[in-house]
Amino acid sequence: MSGHSSWSCGRRALLFAIIAIASLASEFVVVGQQATSTNPTLTLGVDDVGDVDMSVEGVDVDPASWSDYLNTLFDPVFDPSVTSNVSAVEGQTAHLVCRVNNLGTKTVSWIRHRDTHILTVGSFTYTSDHRFSALHREGTNEWTLQIRHPTVSDTGLYECQVSTKPIRAYLISLAVVVPRARILHAPELYTDEGGALNLTCIVSPSPSPPEYIFWYHRGEVINYESDRSVKVNVRQEEDQTVSTLLVARATLGHSGRYHCAPSNTDRASILVHVFKAEEPAAMQTSCSTLMQQGPSPCLLLPAVVLLRHLLSSGPQAT
C-alpha cells in the first residue's frame, strides 16, 4: 500500500507541475532574471493553481524560484547578428532593424538616445515628426524604425527597447552622410587622337549605390547602349561608388566638357582635349628645316607665350 501511495503522490506532483508550466507559459511571464537556486530538488510555482499543498516526500516546492526558472526559458532575446552600425545617405530613407525572439506579450519601442524621446511604441508612432514610423509584419520577429528624408542631424544612437522589468535595450548607431562626386584628373585632361579616353567618377561616401549615374558630353546624355564606341561600368567599393566611362579610340569629336551626374549628389565635371597626333618624323623634319632658314618657331613660341603672360599680368596704368 505504501508503494501505491507513493506512486499516487508522485503522479499528483507531476500533474501539478504540468498545470503550473502551462499556466505560466500561456502568460509569458518575463522579468529578465536568471534562476539562482542550486538545490537539485524540483521547485514548482503554485500561484496560478491556487493554495494547494504540493509538498511531496523528497520534493521541495519554491514558487519564486520556479517562476524565475520559467522566465529564463521565455526571456526576450535580441538577435546579435543584426548590425549595430547603419549608414544612410542624406535624403534617402533609412531603416534600423531590430529582431527580438521570445517577445511574448511584451512591447517593442524605439527611443532616440540623445534626448530619450519616444519615437514609436509597437506599431504606433509617438512623435510629431512624421518622418519616423515603425514597420512590423505580423508573425515575424523584426521591428524596423523607418526614417524618411534623414538629415545629418539625425545621426546618433537609437534604442530598440523591450518592456521587460528591468527594460532591455539594443543600441543601433546611425550615421547620415552627404556624398560628393569627383572625376579623377579634373579639371582638365589631355589625350591624343586614337588613344584611349578613360574617365573615372567617384561618389563618396556612398554606403549604398545611387539609383543612377548619368554621363553627359557637351550637355547631352551619353547613350552608351546605342553608341558602341563608349562603355560605362558602375561598381561598389566598400563605402564608395565608382563609375567609369571608356572610349577605346578617341577622336577629335570626343573633346569637350563631360559631367558625371549621380542621383544622390551634385554633378562633377572635367574638360577633355583631344589633339590630332603628328608623325614624329614629320615634326622633326619641319623643325630642322625652319632652323636652317632662320630662328625656329619651335623655340620662339614658348618665349612669346611667356611675354604675353607678363604683359597681361603687369600693373595697370591709372
KAFEN-V721427 format. One record per pair of residues at least 24 apart in sequence whose ideal C-beta (glycine too) atoms are under 7 Angstrom apart, sorted by sequence separation. I is the first residue (numbers start at 1). J is the second residue. D is the distance in whole Angstrom. If there is no record, write none. Layout:
I_J_D ; I_J_D
This chain:
20_44_5 ; 24_48_6 ; 76_100_5 ; 77_101_5 ; 110_134_6 ; 152_176_5 ; 179_203_5 ; 180_204_7 ; 250_274_5 ; 252_276_6 ; 20_45_5 ; 23_48_4 ; 37_62_7 ; 76_101_7 ; 77_102_6 ; 120_145_7 ; 151_176_6 ; 179_204_6 ; 20_46_6 ; 23_49_7 ; 76_102_5 ; 119_145_7 ; 150_176_5 ; 152_178_7 ; 179_205_6 ; 17_44_5 ; 75_102_6 ; 76_103_5 ; 179_206_5 ; 209_236_5 ; 16_44_6 ; 20_48_7 ; 37_65_4 ; 74_102_5 ; 177_205_5 ; 20_49_6 ; 19_49_5 ; 35_65_6 ; 74_104_6 ; 76_106_6 ; 177_207_7 ; 213_243_4 ; 215_245_5 ; 210_241_6 ; 207_239_6 ; 209_241_5 ; 16_49_6 ; 35_68_5 ; 206_239_6 ; 35_69_4 ; 205_239_5 ; 206_240_5 ; 33_68_5 ; 108_143_4 ; 110_145_4 ; 204_239_7 ; 205_240_7 ; 206_241_4 ; 16_52_7 ; 204_240_4 ; 35_72_6 ; 203_240_6 ; 16_54_5 ; 29_67_7 ; 33_71_6 ; 34_72_5 ; 103_141_7 ; 202_240_6 ; 203_241_4 ; 218_256_4 ; 217_256_6 ; 218_257_6 ; 31_71_5 ; 101_141_6 ; 202_242_6 ; 13_54_6 ; 29_70_7 ; 30_71_6 ; 100_141_6 ; 217_258_5 ; 29_71_6 ; 99_141_5 ; 114_156_5 ; 200_242_7 ; 201_243_5 ; 216_258_7 ; 13_56_5 ; 24_67_7 ; 32_75_6 ; 99_142_5 ; 100_143_7 ; 113_156_6 ; 215_258_7 ; 216_259_4 ; 30_74_6 ; 113_157_4 ; 200_244_5 ; 30_75_6 ; 97_142_6 ; 98_143_5 ; 113_158_6 ; 215_260_6 ; 216_261_6 ; 10_56_7 ; 13_59_6 ; 24_70_5 ; 28_74_5 ; 30_76_6 ; 112_158_6 ; 113_159_6 ; 198_244_7 ; 199_245_4 ; 9_56_5 ; 97_144_5 ; 213_260_7 ; 214_261_5 ; 96_144_7 ; 110_158_6 ; 111_159_4 ; 198_246_5 ; 213_261_7 ; 25_74_7 ; 95_144_5 ; 96_145_4 ; 213_262_5 ; 110_160_6 ; 111_161_6 ; 196_246_7 ; 197_247_4 ; 95_146_6 ; 196_247_7 ; 212_263_5 ; 108_160_6 ; 109_161_5 ; 196_248_6 ; 210_262_4 ; 211_263_4 ; 93_146_6 ; 94_147_4 ; 197_250_4 ; 210_263_4 ; 93_147_7 ; 108_162_6 ; 196_250_7 ; 210_264_4 ; 93_148_5 ; 194_249_6 ; 195_250_6 ; 94_150_5 ; 106_162_5 ; 107_163_5 ; 194_250_7 ; 106_163_5 ; 193_250_6 ; 197_254_6 ; 91_149_6 ; 106_164_6 ; 113_171_7 ; 193_251_6 ; 191_250_6 ; 193_252_6 ; 199_258_6 ; 201_260_3 ; 203_262_5 ; 90_150_6 ; 90_151_6 ; 88_150_5 ; 90_152_6 ; 96_158_6 ; 98_160_3 ; 100_162_6 ; 203_265_6 ; 201_268_6 ; 199_270_7 ; 98_170_6 ; 30_104_6 ; 197_272_7 ; 28_104_3 ; 30_106_6 ; 96_172_5 ; 28_105_5 ; 183_260_6 ; 96_174_6 ; 181_260_6 ; 94_174_6 ; 181_262_5 ; 189_270_6 ; 193_274_6 ; 186_268_7 ; 188_270_7 ; 193_275_7 ; 187_270_6 ; 188_271_5 ; 189_272_5 ; 190_273_5 ; 191_274_6 ; 192_275_6 ; 193_276_5 ; 194_277_6 ; 181_265_5 ; 186_270_4 ; 187_271_6 ; 193_277_5 ; 179_264_5 ; 180_265_6 ; 181_266_7 ; 183_268_5 ; 185_270_7 ; 188_273_7 ; 190_275_7 ; 192_277_4 ; 76_162_5 ; 86_172_6 ; 88_174_7 ; 90_176_5 ; 179_265_4 ; 181_267_6 ; 182_268_5 ; 84_171_6 ; 86_173_7 ; 90_177_7 ; 181_268_4 ; 183_270_4 ; 76_164_6 ; 84_172_5 ; 85_173_5 ; 86_174_5 ; 87_175_5 ; 88_176_5 ; 89_177_6 ; 90_178_5 ; 84_173_6 ; 87_177_6 ; 89_179_6 ; 76_168_7 ; 78_170_4 ; 89_206_7 ; 89_207_7 ; 88_207_7 ; 89_208_7 ; 87_207_4 ; 32_164_4 ; 31_164_7 ; 32_165_6 ; 30_164_5 ; 31_165_6 ; 32_166_6 ; 32_168_6 ; 92_264_7 ; 91_264_7 ; 89_264_5
